[in-house]
């Protein structure tokens, strides 16, 4: 989401409370979300989940990219996978007919994986360029969401906003779904997320 009035760029990484933040901005800035959440034929995925590099290359001028405040929210990778399962499969996951073992085998152990929603892309890929440099000014965490969003509000010059609870799935704590094998699969797949954003299993 790009706002030229307040001069900010929000990078919406899937399953990191992005819809909650977008809803607040839509209300404050009279944004029509259906116009913002649209399919990008050139890039072959949704505009809603562009990486910061893609935004830099296709959506703003180089001067604007340098000047604007660029921010995003990240999430513990093990928790993010469980949130994805609950969102994608709903009751089937909550009742156990779809397991994390099934999901990881289907998504990570098969070739030609298709992920048009970009829900499984490592989070660092949204915020680092191809040279491995961080190009985002502020990275908040879902674990400190309200506090970090308060910081964002201060940075972009708007009153602090109480975040609603949007798209919150009803599942147990993420640690209860993993065994040694599945824990390791996620650790390997999202090793850079874990390293760059300081995550560990069980926190």
Steps between C-alpha positions, in 0.01 A plus 500: 500500500640835392382833641633806322344746745669360809790370294514140613522153350351208692620156392229245576661164567224235508385376841665779698196712598520693174125493443448656842737785420354548152152529648616782728668684212198448275280669759743785569589576139176398324674225307283261299663167580346324201696737275821439690465122530511414132675249276822617334520337158855617441635344820242217511391547860299736719606864538413470867808286561769667294852481633672825582733448204200461268345816639829681444526378142138538387294726727698807612775729380850459635467832685174392662647166601789675670280758670203288610488314832505129419372253758366151547403242762654154542397192696659196660530255205365200693201705614450639150468150353231408752313821423519412131360152567212635705422763234527262205324195641291634789301232680680220315825607666350584837332159517809313382400371157780713354827488695815704488681189374259481205541868422879511515530187288265647243660844486870451571582148380349521153637665187320771307344643815235758414442782747312780321407666830871508598404377845801270532779724375763563768436838657848637443442482123241775535740737677849428366620568147666245273842604627398405854466855630215606727299773326224540759514779760299339780404138569238437765394164638159345549617404847522873587239614251326786679822644639674483163198644321506792743856564383384485138222750570751739654733462202232576239344778703157366592333453841558161659235250393361209699536195278193276464531123505447405135533156335609347831480122480391285793777250551721380782844643565712420197749289695233236565480406131865419435715193545877484460483440125251773410673747728824439311338528156377849584835591657681410179248659264496828692856503632565857388174625652602343829848651481416847369198562722623326815245223537515166676255217556286526811514870570 
